[in-house]
Structure formats: C-alpha cells, structure tokens
Amino acid sequence: MDFILLAVLGAMILLLVNQNRKRKRDAANLVETLEVGSHVILHAGIKGKVVAVNDEDLDIETTPGTKLKVLKQAVRAIQPAEEN
C-alpha cells in the first residue's frame, strides 16, 4: 500500500517538473523571437510596439511619443499582426 502512494507521489512530482521545464522553455523562446515592430503584451497588461531591442531590455511605444524601457522577461505574449 505504501509503495503505491510513493509511486503516485513520484509521478506527480515528475509531471510538475516537466511542466515547469516546458514553461521556462516557452518563455525563453518568446524572448528570443522578439524583434522591432512586434506588438507585445506585458505581464502588467500594458500593450505596445517594440521600437528597440537591447541585451537585457527593450523599448516599447505604448502611445505615440510614449516609450517604456522594460525587461525582456516582462513580455507575456506577442500579439498576432493585425490586418488592415
């Protein structure tokens, strides 16, 4: 009986570790795909357009003339290009 509980606990731990690795890998891929002109959403809910990419941070323009310097890791998602 104890072996079954230990096996279930071990399986749950493995699943959690794999999910965490996948989440980190996806976040790293997102940061690598950032480029000038991308429309992004930050974790704070701010939307903007990338105007400059540096080593650790990037500049986004939220409204015309308003630029923010944020860390690359602050990007939650890249919005798909809007067709006009």
PyMOL Python script that loads the backbone (N, CA, C, O; Angstrom):
from pymol import cmd

cmd.read_pdbstr("""\
ATOM      1  N   MET A   1       0.823  -1.197   0.000  1.00  0.00           N
ATOM      2  CA  MET A   1       0.000   0.000   0.000  1.00  0.00           C
ATOM      3  C   MET A   1       0.862   1.254   0.000  1.00  0.00           C
ATOM      4  O   MET A   1       0.564   2.214  -0.711  1.00  0.00           O
ATOM      5  N   ASP A   2       1.939   1.249   0.802  1.00  0.00           N
ATOM      6  CA  ASP A   2       2.813   2.414   0.861  1.00  0.00           C
ATOM      7  C   ASP A   2       3.549   2.631  -0.453  1.00  0.00           C
ATOM      8  O   ASP A   2       3.837   3.769  -0.824  1.00  0.00           O
ATOM      9  N   PHE A   3       3.856   1.541  -1.161  1.00  0.00           N
ATOM     10  CA  PHE A   3       4.563   1.662  -2.420  1.00  0.00           C
ATOM     11  C   PHE A   3       3.701   2.349  -3.475  1.00  0.00           C
ATOM     12  O   PHE A   3       4.205   3.116  -4.295  1.00  0.00           O
ATOM     13  N   ILE A   4       2.419   2.073  -3.449  1.00  0.00           N
ATOM     14  CA  ILE A   4       1.507   2.701  -4.401  1.00  0.00           C
ATOM     15  C   ILE A   4       1.451   4.205  -4.155  1.00  0.00           C
ATOM     16  O   ILE A   4       1.508   4.989  -5.102  1.00  0.00           O
ATOM     17  N   LEU A   5       1.341   4.609  -2.905  1.00  0.00           N
ATOM     18  CA  LEU A   5       1.306   6.035  -2.585  1.00  0.00           C
ATOM     19  C   LEU A   5       2.613   6.730  -2.983  1.00  0.00           C
ATOM     20  O   LEU A   5       2.591   7.843  -3.508  1.00  0.00           O
ATOM     21  N   LEU A   6       3.727   6.082  -2.737  1.00  0.00           N
ATOM     22  CA  LEU A   6       5.015   6.649  -3.128  1.00  0.00           C
ATOM     23  C   LEU A   6       5.143   6.760  -4.649  1.00  0.00           C
ATOM     24  O   LEU A   6       5.690   7.736  -5.162  1.00  0.00           O
ATOM     25  N   ALA A   7       4.640   5.764  -5.357  1.00  0.00           N
ATOM     26  CA  ALA A   7       4.686   5.797  -6.820  1.00  0.00           C
ATOM     27  C   ALA A   7       3.829   6.935  -7.365  1.00  0.00           C
ATOM     28  O   ALA A   7       4.242   7.634  -8.290  1.00  0.00           O
ATOM     29  N   VAL A   8       2.639   7.125  -6.797  1.00  0.00           N
ATOM     30  CA  VAL A   8       1.756   8.210  -7.234  1.00  0.00           C
ATOM     31  C   VAL A   8       2.402   9.559  -6.923  1.00  0.00           C
ATOM     32  O   VAL A   8       2.371  10.463  -7.758  1.00  0.00           O
ATOM     33  N   LEU A   9       2.977   9.704  -5.753  1.00  0.00           N
ATOM     34  CA  LEU A   9       3.653  10.940  -5.385  1.00  0.00           C
ATOM     35  C   LEU A   9       4.828  11.219  -6.318  1.00  0.00           C
ATOM     36  O   LEU A   9       5.022  12.357  -6.744  1.00  0.00           O
ATOM     37  N   GLY A  10       5.604  10.203  -6.636  1.00  0.00           N
ATOM     38  CA  GLY A  10       6.726  10.352  -7.564  1.00  0.00           C
ATOM     39  C   GLY A  10       6.260  10.773  -8.949  1.00  0.00           C
ATOM     40  O   GLY A  10       6.879  11.628  -9.583  1.00  0.00           O
ATOM     41  N   ALA A  11       5.172  10.177  -9.419  1.00  0.00           N
ATOM     42  CA  ALA A  11       4.626  10.532 -10.735  1.00  0.00           C
ATOM     43  C   ALA A  11       4.148  11.976 -10.753  1.00  0.00           C
ATOM     44  O   ALA A  11       4.352  12.684 -11.739  1.00  0.00           O
ATOM     45  N   MET A  12       3.519  12.416  -9.683  1.00  0.00           N
ATOM     46  CA  MET A  12       3.043  13.803  -9.611  1.00  0.00           C
ATOM     47  C   MET A  12       4.211  14.785  -9.620  1.00  0.00           C
ATOM     48  O   MET A  12       4.144  15.826 -10.272  1.00  0.00           O
ATOM     49  N   ILE A  13       5.268  14.459  -8.904  1.00  0.00           N
ATOM     50  CA  ILE A  13       6.453  15.324  -8.873  1.00  0.00           C
ATOM     51  C   ILE A  13       7.077  15.414 -10.262  1.00  0.00           C
ATOM     52  O   ILE A  13       7.460  16.502 -10.694  1.00  0.00           O
ATOM     53  N   LEU A  14       7.186  14.289 -10.967  1.00  0.00           N
ATOM     54  CA  LEU A  14       7.734  14.296 -12.319  1.00  0.00           C
ATOM     55  C   LEU A  14       6.886  15.149 -13.265  1.00  0.00           C
ATOM     56  O   LEU A  14       7.429  15.887 -14.087  1.00  0.00           O
ATOM     57  N   LEU A  15       5.577  15.054 -13.155  1.00  0.00           N
ATOM     58  CA  LEU A  15       4.701  15.864 -14.006  1.00  0.00           C
ATOM     59  C   LEU A  15       4.897  17.351 -13.730  1.00  0.00           C
ATOM     60  O   LEU A  15       4.948  18.152 -14.664  1.00  0.00           O
ATOM     61  N   LEU A  16       5.007  17.725 -12.466  1.00  0.00           N
ATOM     62  CA  LEU A  16       5.202  19.135 -12.124  1.00  0.00           C
ATOM     63  C   LEU A  16       6.548  19.654 -12.637  1.00  0.00           C
ATOM     64  O   LEU A  16       6.631  20.780 -13.128  1.00  0.00           O
ATOM     65  N   VAL A  17       7.589  18.847 -12.525  1.00  0.00           N
ATOM     66  CA  VAL A  17       8.908  19.258 -13.003  1.00  0.00           C
ATOM     67  C   VAL A  17       8.890  19.433 -14.517  1.00  0.00           C
ATOM     68  O   VAL A  17       9.451  20.400 -15.033  1.00  0.00           O
ATOM     69  N   ASN A  18       8.259  18.516 -15.228  1.00  0.00           N
ATOM     70  CA  ASN A  18       8.189  18.619 -16.685  1.00  0.00           C
ATOM     71  C   ASN A  18       7.400  19.841 -17.126  1.00  0.00           C
ATOM     72  O   ASN A  18       7.781  20.503 -18.091  1.00  0.00           O
ATOM     73  N   GLN A  19       6.308  20.152 -16.439  1.00  0.00           N
ATOM     74  CA  GLN A  19       5.522  21.335 -16.777  1.00  0.00           C
ATOM     75  C   GLN A  19       6.330  22.603 -16.547  1.00  0.00           C
ATOM     76  O   GLN A  19       6.258  23.541 -17.341  1.00  0.00           O
ATOM     77  N   ASN A  20       7.100  22.637 -15.461  1.00  0.00           N
ATOM     78  CA  ASN A  20       7.916  23.809 -15.173  1.00  0.00           C
ATOM     79  C   ASN A  20       9.000  23.991 -16.233  1.00  0.00           C
ATOM     80  O   ASN A  20       9.257  25.115 -16.662  1.00  0.00           O
ATOM     81  N   ARG A  21       9.634  22.911 -16.655  1.00  0.00           N
ATOM     82  CA  ARG A  21      10.645  22.987 -17.714  1.00  0.00           C
ATOM     83  C   ARG A  21      10.041  23.497 -19.009  1.00  0.00           C
ATOM     84  O   ARG A  21      10.639  24.331 -19.689  1.00  0.00           O
ATOM     85  N   LYS A  22       8.853  22.999 -19.356  1.00  0.00           N
ATOM     86  CA  LYS A  22       8.187  23.417 -20.588  1.00  0.00           C
ATOM     87  C   LYS A  22       7.849  24.905 -20.521  1.00  0.00           C
ATOM     88  O   LYS A  22       8.034  25.623 -21.504  1.00  0.00           O
ATOM     89  N   ARG A  23       7.360  25.371 -19.384  1.00  0.00           N
ATOM     90  CA  ARG A  23       7.013  26.775 -19.220  1.00  0.00           C
ATOM     91  C   ARG A  23       8.246  27.670 -19.387  1.00  0.00           C
ATOM     92  O   ARG A  23       8.174  28.714 -20.035  1.00  0.00           O
ATOM     93  N   LYS A  24       9.378  27.256 -18.798  1.00  0.00           N
ATOM     94  CA  LYS A  24      10.615  28.026 -18.927  1.00  0.00           C
ATOM     95  C   LYS A  24      11.115  28.028 -20.373  1.00  0.00           C
ATOM     96  O   LYS A  24      11.575  29.057 -20.867  1.00  0.00           O
ATOM     97  N   ARG A  25      11.028  26.896 -21.046  1.00  0.00           N
ATOM     98  CA  ARG A  25      11.464  26.796 -22.437  1.00  0.00           C
ATOM     99  C   ARG A  25      10.608  27.687 -23.331  1.00  0.00           C
ATOM    100  O   ARG A  25      11.131  28.366 -24.214  1.00  0.00           O
ATOM    101  N   ASP A  26       9.289  27.688 -23.105  1.00  0.00           N
ATOM    102  CA  ASP A  26       8.399  28.533 -23.894  1.00  0.00           C
ATOM    103  C   ASP A  26       8.686  30.015 -23.662  1.00  0.00           C
ATOM    104  O   ASP A  26       8.653  30.808 -24.604  1.00  0.00           O
ATOM    105  N   ALA A  27       8.968  30.394 -22.412  1.00  0.00           N
ATOM    106  CA  ALA A  27       9.289  31.785 -22.098  1.00  0.00           C
ATOM    107  C   ALA A  27      10.592  32.202 -22.771  1.00  0.00           C
ATOM    108  O   ALA A  27      10.692  33.317 -23.285  1.00  0.00           O
ATOM    109  N   ALA A  28      11.585  31.325 -22.774  1.00  0.00           N
ATOM    110  CA  ALA A  28      12.859  31.635 -23.427  1.00  0.00           C
ATOM    111  C   ALA A  28      12.676  31.780 -24.933  1.00  0.00           C
ATOM    112  O   ALA A  28      13.279  32.662 -25.544  1.00  0.00           O
ATOM    113  N   ASN A  29      11.856  30.929 -25.537  1.00  0.00           N
ATOM    114  CA  ASN A  29      11.588  31.031 -26.973  1.00  0.00           C
ATOM    115  C   ASN A  29      10.863  32.332 -27.304  1.00  0.00           C
ATOM    116  O   ASN A  29      11.123  32.942 -28.341  1.00  0.00           O
ATOM    117  N   LEU A  30       9.959  32.758 -26.432  1.00  0.00           N
ATOM    118  CA  LEU A  30       9.238  34.003 -26.650  1.00  0.00           C
ATOM    119  C   LEU A  30      10.201  35.182 -26.634  1.00  0.00           C
ATOM    120  O   LEU A  30      10.110  36.069 -27.483  1.00  0.00           O
ATOM    121  N   VAL A  31      11.121  35.200 -25.678  1.00  0.00           N
ATOM    122  CA  VAL A  31      12.096  36.288 -25.580  1.00  0.00           C
ATOM    123  C   VAL A  31      13.000  36.309 -26.810  1.00  0.00           C
ATOM    124  O   VAL A  31      13.359  37.382 -27.294  1.00  0.00           O
ATOM    125  N   GLU A  32      13.367  35.140 -27.315  1.00  0.00           N
ATOM    126  CA  GLU A  32      14.242  35.068 -28.487  1.00  0.00           C
ATOM    127  C   GLU A  32      13.564  35.572 -29.758  1.00  0.00           C
ATOM    128  O   GLU A  32      14.242  36.054 -30.665  1.00  0.00           O
ATOM    129  N   THR A  33      12.246  35.470 -29.839  1.00  0.00           N
ATOM    130  CA  THR A  33      11.542  35.862 -31.056  1.00  0.00           C
ATOM    131  C   THR A  33      11.171  37.336 -31.073  1.00  0.00           C
ATOM    132  O   THR A  33      10.588  37.806 -32.051  1.00  0.00           O
ATOM    133  N   LEU A  34      11.492  38.076 -30.019  1.00  0.00           N
ATOM    134  CA  LEU A  34      11.178  39.499 -30.000  1.00  0.00           C
ATOM    135  C   LEU A  34      12.006  40.240 -31.039  1.00  0.00           C
ATOM    136  O   LEU A  34      13.213  40.031 -31.155  1.00  0.00           O
ATOM    137  N   GLU A  35      11.346  41.102 -31.787  1.00  0.00           N
ATOM    138  CA  GLU A  35      12.048  41.903 -32.782  1.00  0.00           C
ATOM    139  C   GLU A  35      11.346  43.249 -32.903  1.00  0.00           C
ATOM    140  O   GLU A  35      10.202  43.405 -32.476  1.00  0.00           O
ATOM    141  N   VAL A  36      12.038  44.212 -33.485  1.00  0.00           N
ATOM    142  CA  VAL A  36      11.492  45.553 -33.656  1.00  0.00           C
ATOM    143  C   VAL A  36      10.242  45.465 -34.528  1.00  0.00           C
ATOM    144  O   VAL A  36      10.252  44.828 -35.581  1.00  0.00           O
ATOM    145  N   GLY A  37       9.179  46.105 -34.083  1.00  0.00           N
ATOM    146  CA  GLY A  37       7.918  46.100 -34.817  1.00  0.00           C
ATOM    147  C   GLY A  37       6.892  45.128 -34.265  1.00  0.00           C
ATOM    148  O   GLY A  37       5.726  45.175 -34.656  1.00  0.00           O
ATOM    149  N   SER A  38       7.304  44.250 -33.367  1.00  0.00           N
ATOM    150  CA  SER A  38       6.368  43.296 -32.773  1.00  0.00           C
ATOM    151  C   SER A  38       5.431  44.018 -31.817  1.00  0.00           C
ATOM    152  O   SER A  38       5.850  44.925 -31.098  1.00  0.00           O
ATOM    153  N   HIS A  39       4.184  43.623 -31.808  1.00  0.00           N
ATOM    154  CA  HIS A  39       3.217  44.139 -30.840  1.00  0.00           C
ATOM    155  C   HIS A  39       3.174  43.154 -29.682  1.00  0.00           C
ATOM    156  O   HIS A  39       2.926  41.965 -29.883  1.00  0.00           O
ATOM    157  N   VAL A  40       3.416  43.647 -28.460  1.00  0.00           N
ATOM    158  CA  VAL A  40       3.546  42.781 -27.301  1.00  0.00           C
ATOM    159  C   VAL A  40       2.565  43.170 -26.208  1.00  0.00           C
ATOM    160  O   VAL A  40       2.046  44.286 -26.180  1.00  0.00           O
ATOM    161  N   ILE A  41       2.323  42.216 -25.304  1.00  0.00           N
ATOM    162  CA  ILE A  41       1.543  42.439 -24.088  1.00  0.00           C
ATOM    163  C   ILE A  41       2.449  42.091 -22.925  1.00  0.00           C
ATOM    164  O   ILE A  41       3.026  41.004 -22.888  1.00  0.00           O
ATOM    165  N   LEU A  42       2.579  43.013 -21.969  1.00  0.00           N
ATOM    166  CA  LEU A  42       3.410  42.774 -20.799  1.00  0.00           C
ATOM    167  C   LEU A  42       2.604  42.086 -19.716  1.00  0.00           C
ATOM    168  O   LEU A  42       1.376  42.043 -19.790  1.00  0.00           O
ATOM    169  N   HIS A  43       3.280  41.545 -18.707  1.00  0.00           N
ATOM    170  CA  HIS A  43       2.600  40.890 -17.595  1.00  0.00           C
ATOM    171  C   HIS A  43       1.706  41.864 -16.835  1.00  0.00           C
ATOM    172  O   HIS A  43       0.733  41.445 -16.207  1.00  0.00           O
ATOM    173  N   ALA A  44       2.021  43.146 -16.883  1.00  0.00           N
ATOM    174  CA  ALA A  44       1.210  44.160 -16.210  1.00  0.00           C
ATOM    175  C   ALA A  44      -0.038  44.517 -17.010  1.00  0.00           C
ATOM    176  O   ALA A  44      -0.868  45.296 -16.541  1.00  0.00           O
ATOM    177  N   GLY A  45      -0.181  43.963 -18.204  1.00  0.00           N
ATOM    178  CA  GLY A  45      -1.347  44.243 -19.030  1.00  0.00           C
ATOM    179  C   GLY A  45      -1.140  45.385 -20.009  1.00  0.00           C
ATOM    180  O   GLY A  45      -2.081  45.786 -20.694  1.00  0.00           O
ATOM    181  N   ILE A  46       0.063  45.913 -20.086  1.00  0.00           N
ATOM    182  CA  ILE A  46       0.370  47.024 -20.985  1.00  0.00           C
ATOM    183  C   ILE A  46       0.620  46.474 -22.381  1.00  0.00           C
ATOM    184  O   ILE A  46       1.337  45.490 -22.557  1.00  0.00           O
ATOM    185  N   LYS A  47       0.015  47.127 -23.370  1.00  0.00           N
ATOM    186  CA  LYS A  47       0.217  46.746 -24.763  1.00  0.00           C
ATOM    187  C   LYS A  47       1.094  47.801 -25.421  1.00  0.00           C
ATOM    188  O   LYS A  47       1.018  48.983 -25.086  1.00  0.00           O
ATOM    189  N   GLY A  48       1.926  47.366 -26.358  1.00  0.00           N
ATOM    190  CA  GLY A  48       2.776  48.312 -27.057  1.00  0.00           C
ATOM    191  C   GLY A  48       3.487  47.677 -28.228  1.00  0.00           C
ATOM    192  O   GLY A  48       3.360  46.482 -28.494  1.00  0.00           O
ATOM    193  N   LYS A  49       4.239  48.514 -28.919  1.00  0.00           N
ATOM    194  CA  LYS A  49       5.006  48.089 -30.089  1.00  0.00           C
ATOM    195  C   LYS A  49       6.485  48.203 -29.752  1.00  0.00           C
ATOM    196  O   LYS A  49       6.922  49.218 -29.210  1.00  0.00           O
ATOM    197  N   VAL A  50       7.255  47.173 -30.067  1.00  0.00           N
ATOM    198  CA  VAL A  50       8.685  47.170 -29.778  1.00  0.00           C
ATOM    199  C   VAL A  50       9.379  48.116 -30.759  1.00  0.00           C
ATOM    200  O   VAL A  50       9.227  47.985 -31.973  1.00  0.00           O
ATOM    201  N   VAL A  51      10.152  49.081 -30.213  1.00  0.00           N
ATOM    202  CA  VAL A  51      10.886  50.015 -31.058  1.00  0.00           C
ATOM    203  C   VAL A  51      12.393  49.800 -30.988  1.00  0.00           C
ATOM    204  O   VAL A  51      13.114  50.242 -31.882  1.00  0.00           O
ATOM    205  N   ALA A  52      12.891  49.121 -29.932  1.00  0.00           N
ATOM    206  CA  ALA A  52      14.317  48.830 -29.832  1.00  0.00           C
ATOM    207  C   ALA A  52      14.508  47.597 -28.944  1.00  0.00           C
ATOM    208  O   ALA A  52      13.802  47.422 -27.951  1.00  0.00           O
ATOM    209  N   VAL A  53      15.466  46.749 -29.314  1.00  0.00           N
ATOM    210  CA  VAL A  53      15.781  45.551 -28.543  1.00  0.00           C
ATOM    211  C   VAL A  53      17.250  45.623 -28.149  1.00  0.00           C
ATOM    212  O   VAL A  53      18.118  45.770 -29.009  1.00  0.00           O
ATOM    213  N   ASN A  54      17.533  45.520 -26.848  1.00  0.00           N
ATOM    214  CA  ASN A  54      18.898  45.511 -26.333  1.00  0.00           C
ATOM    215  C   ASN A  54      19.190  44.138 -25.743  1.00  0.00           C
ATOM    216  O   ASN A  54      18.402  43.208 -25.917  1.00  0.00           O
ATOM    217  N   ASP A  55      20.322  44.002 -25.041  1.00  0.00           N
ATOM    218  CA  ASP A  55      20.702  42.709 -24.479  1.00  0.00           C
ATOM    219  C   ASP A  55      19.694  42.199 -23.461  1.00  0.00           C
ATOM    220  O   ASP A  55      19.195  41.082 -23.595  1.00  0.00           O
ATOM    221  N   GLU A  56      19.388  42.995 -22.447  1.00  0.00           N
ATOM    222  CA  GLU A  56      18.504  42.552 -21.371  1.00  0.00           C
ATOM    223  C   GLU A  56      17.140  43.227 -21.374  1.00  0.00           C
ATOM    224  O   GLU A  56      16.216  42.743 -20.721  1.00  0.00           O
ATOM    225  N   ASP A  57      16.997  44.327 -22.092  1.00  0.00           N
ATOM    226  CA  ASP A  57      15.737  45.054 -22.058  1.00  0.00           C
ATOM    227  C   ASP A  57      15.313  45.462 -23.459  1.00  0.00           C
ATOM    228  O   ASP A  57      16.033  45.259 -24.436  1.00  0.00           O
ATOM    229  N   LEU A  58      14.130  46.037 -23.525  1.00  0.00           N
ATOM    230  CA  LEU A  58      13.608  46.522 -24.788  1.00  0.00           C
ATOM    231  C   LEU A  58      12.796  47.769 -24.547  1.00  0.00           C
ATOM    232  O   LEU A  58      12.298  48.000 -23.445  1.00  0.00           O
ATOM    233  N   ASP A  59      12.667  48.568 -25.581  1.00  0.00           N
ATOM    234  CA  ASP A  59      11.868  49.789 -25.516  1.00  0.00           C
ATOM    235  C   ASP A  59      10.576  49.528 -26.268  1.00  0.00           C
ATOM    236  O   ASP A  59      10.584  49.049 -27.402  1.00  0.00           O
ATOM    237  N   ILE A  60       9.460  49.853 -25.616  1.00  0.00           N
ATOM    238  CA  ILE A  60       8.171  49.715 -26.294  1.00  0.00           C
ATOM    239  C   ILE A  60       7.487  51.072 -26.317  1.00  0.00           C
ATOM    240  O   ILE A  60       7.657  51.891 -25.414  1.00  0.00           O
ATOM    241  N   GLU A  61       6.718  51.287 -27.358  1.00  0.00           N
ATOM    242  CA  GLU A  61       5.945  52.517 -27.507  1.00  0.00           C
ATOM    243  C   GLU A  61       4.490  52.162 -27.251  1.00  0.00           C
ATOM    244  O   GLU A  61       3.871  51.427 -28.020  1.00  0.00           O
ATOM    245  N   THR A  62       3.946  52.701 -26.143  1.00  0.00           N
ATOM    246  CA  THR A  62       2.573  52.377 -25.781  1.00  0.00           C
ATOM    247  C   THR A  62       1.585  53.272 -26.503  1.00  0.00           C
ATOM    248  O   THR A  62       0.556  52.798 -26.986  1.00  0.00           O
ATOM    249  N   THR A  63       1.881  54.542 -26.582  1.00  0.00           N
ATOM    250  CA  THR A  63       1.111  55.500 -27.363  1.00  0.00           C
ATOM    251  C   THR A  63       2.111  56.325 -28.146  1.00  0.00           C
ATOM    252  O   THR A  63       3.283  56.366 -27.772  1.00  0.00           O
ATOM    253  N   PRO A  64       1.697  56.985 -29.216  1.00  0.00           N
ATOM    254  CA  PRO A  64       2.674  57.760 -29.994  1.00  0.00           C
ATOM    255  C   PRO A  64       3.415  58.773 -29.110  1.00  0.00           C
ATOM    256  O   PRO A  64       2.803  59.647 -28.496  1.00  0.00           O
ATOM    257  N   GLY A  65       4.732  58.634 -29.062  1.00  0.00           N
ATOM    258  CA  GLY A  65       5.566  59.532 -28.279  1.00  0.00           C
ATOM    259  C   GLY A  65       5.857  59.070 -26.863  1.00  0.00           C
ATOM    260  O   GLY A  65       6.665  59.694 -26.175  1.00  0.00           O
ATOM    261  N   THR A  66       5.218  57.986 -26.400  1.00  0.00           N
ATOM    262  CA  THR A  66       5.438  57.472 -25.046  1.00  0.00           C
ATOM    263  C   THR A  66       6.180  56.146 -25.135  1.00  0.00           C
ATOM    264  O   THR A  66       5.653  55.155 -25.640  1.00  0.00           O
ATOM    265  N   LYS A  67       7.423  56.145 -24.632  1.00  0.00           N
ATOM    266  CA  LYS A  67       8.236  54.933 -24.689  1.00  0.00           C
ATOM    267  C   LYS A  67       8.531  54.446 -23.282  1.00  0.00           C
ATOM    268  O   LYS A  67       8.757  55.242 -22.372  1.00  0.00           O
ATOM    269  N   LEU A  68       8.526  53.127 -23.112  1.00  0.00           N
ATOM    270  CA  LEU A  68       8.857  52.490 -21.847  1.00  0.00           C
ATOM    271  C   LEU A  68      10.045  51.561 -22.061  1.00  0.00           C
ATOM    272  O   LEU A  68      10.140  50.882 -23.084  1.00  0.00           O
ATOM    273  N   LYS A  69      10.944  51.538 -21.091  1.00  0.00           N
ATOM    274  CA  LYS A  69      12.054  50.582 -21.118  1.00  0.00           C
ATOM    275  C   LYS A  69      11.709  49.484 -20.119  1.00  0.00           C
ATOM    276  O   LYS A  69      11.551  49.749 -18.928  1.00  0.00           O
ATOM    277  N   VAL A  70      11.594  48.253 -20.605  1.00  0.00           N
ATOM    278  CA  VAL A  70      11.203  47.122 -19.758  1.00  0.00           C
ATOM    279  C   VAL A  70      12.152  45.957 -19.988  1.00  0.00           C
ATOM    280  O   VAL A  70      12.843  45.895 -21.005  1.00  0.00           O
ATOM    281  N   LEU A  71      12.178  45.036 -19.034  1.00  0.00           N
ATOM    282  CA  LEU A  71      12.956  43.814 -19.194  1.00  0.00           C
ATOM    283  C   LEU A  71      12.285  42.903 -20.219  1.00  0.00           C
ATOM    284  O   LEU A  71      11.062  42.906 -20.359  1.00  0.00           O
ATOM    285  N   LYS A  72      13.082  42.139 -20.918  1.00  0.00           N
ATOM    286  CA  LYS A  72      12.521  41.202 -21.899  1.00  0.00           C
ATOM    287  C   LYS A  72      11.609  40.182 -21.234  1.00  0.00           C
ATOM    288  O   LYS A  72      10.621  39.754 -21.831  1.00  0.00           O
ATOM    289  N   GLN A  73      11.929  39.787 -20.004  1.00  0.00           N
ATOM    290  CA  GLN A  73      11.131  38.785 -19.298  1.00  0.00           C
ATOM    291  C   GLN A  73       9.757  39.308 -18.904  1.00  0.00           C
ATOM    292  O   GLN A  73       8.908  38.524 -18.480  1.00  0.00           O
ATOM    293  N   ALA A  74       9.513  40.618 -19.033  1.00  0.00           N
ATOM    294  CA  ALA A  74       8.212  41.188 -18.694  1.00  0.00           C
ATOM    295  C   ALA A  74       7.174  40.937 -19.781  1.00  0.00           C
ATOM    296  O   ALA A  74       5.987  41.191 -19.574  1.00  0.00           O
ATOM    297  N   VAL A  75       7.611  40.439 -20.936  1.00  0.00           N
ATOM    298  CA  VAL A  75       6.691  40.193 -22.050  1.00  0.00           C
ATOM    299  C   VAL A  75       5.938  38.904 -21.798  1.00  0.00           C
ATOM    300  O   VAL A  75       6.539  37.849 -21.594  1.00  0.00           O
ATOM    301  N   ARG A  76       4.609  38.997 -21.813  1.00  0.00           N
ATOM    302  CA  ARG A  76       3.772  37.815 -21.613  1.00  0.00           C
ATOM    303  C   ARG A  76       3.423  37.163 -22.935  1.00  0.00           C
ATOM    304  O   ARG A  76       3.396  35.937 -23.037  1.00  0.00           O
ATOM    305  N   ALA A  77       3.151  37.987 -23.966  1.00  0.00           N
ATOM    306  CA  ALA A  77       2.732  37.421 -25.248  1.00  0.00           C
ATOM    307  C   ALA A  77       3.052  38.395 -26.369  1.00  0.00           C
ATOM    308  O   ALA A  77       3.185  39.601 -26.157  1.00  0.00           O
ATOM    309  N   ILE A  78       3.170  37.844 -27.557  1.00  0.00           N
ATOM    310  CA  ILE A  78       3.318  38.646 -28.768  1.00  0.00           C
ATOM    311  C   ILE A  78       1.991  38.572 -29.505  1.00  0.00           C
ATOM    312  O   ILE A  78       1.498  37.488 -29.817  1.00  0.00           O
ATOM    313  N   GLN A  79       1.420  39.740 -29.781  1.00  0.00           N
ATOM    314  CA  GLN A  79       0.136  39.770 -30.462  1.00  0.00           C
ATOM    315  C   GLN A  79       0.322  39.443 -31.937  1.00  0.00           C
ATOM    316  O   GLN A  79       1.320  39.844 -32.536  1.00  0.00           O
ATOM    317  N   PRO A  80      -0.612  38.729 -32.525  1.00  0.00           N
ATOM    318  CA  PRO A  80      -0.530  38.477 -33.962  1.00  0.00           C
ATOM    319  C   PRO A  80      -0.710  39.785 -34.720  1.00  0.00           C
ATOM    320  O   PRO A  80      -1.380  40.705 -34.251  1.00  0.00           O
ATOM    321  N   ALA A  81      -0.104  39.850 -35.892  1.00  0.00           N
ATOM    322  CA  ALA A  81      -0.180  41.066 -36.711  1.00  0.00           C
ATOM    323  C   ALA A  81      -1.625  41.329 -37.108  1.00  0.00           C
ATOM    324  O   ALA A  81      -2.348  40.432 -37.541  1.00  0.00           O
ATOM    325  N   GLU A  82      -2.023  42.588 -36.946  1.00  0.00           N
ATOM    326  CA  GLU A  82      -3.386  42.982 -37.324  1.00  0.00           C
ATOM    327  C   GLU A  82      -3.407  43.306 -38.808  1.00  0.00           C
ATOM    328  O   GLU A  82      -2.528  44.000 -39.318  1.00  0.00           O
ATOM    329  N   GLU A  83      -4.400  42.805 -39.480  1.00  0.00           N
ATOM    330  CA  GLU A  83      -4.530  43.060 -40.913  1.00  0.00           C
ATOM    331  C   GLU A  83      -5.449  44.237 -41.125  1.00  0.00           C
ATOM    332  O   GLU A  83      -6.573  44.261 -40.624  1.00  0.00           O
ATOM    333  N   ASN A  84      -4.962  45.227 -41.877  1.00  0.00           N
ATOM    334  CA  ASN A  84      -5.783  46.423 -42.170  1.00  0.00           C
ATOM    335  C   ASN A  84      -6.069  46.501 -43.639  1.00  0.00           C
ATOM    336  O   ASN A  84      -6.742  47.429 -44.088  1.00  0.00           O
TER     337      ASN A  84
END
""", "prot")
cmd.dss("prot")
cmd.show_as("cartoon", "prot")
cmd.util.cbc("prot")
cmd.orient("prot")
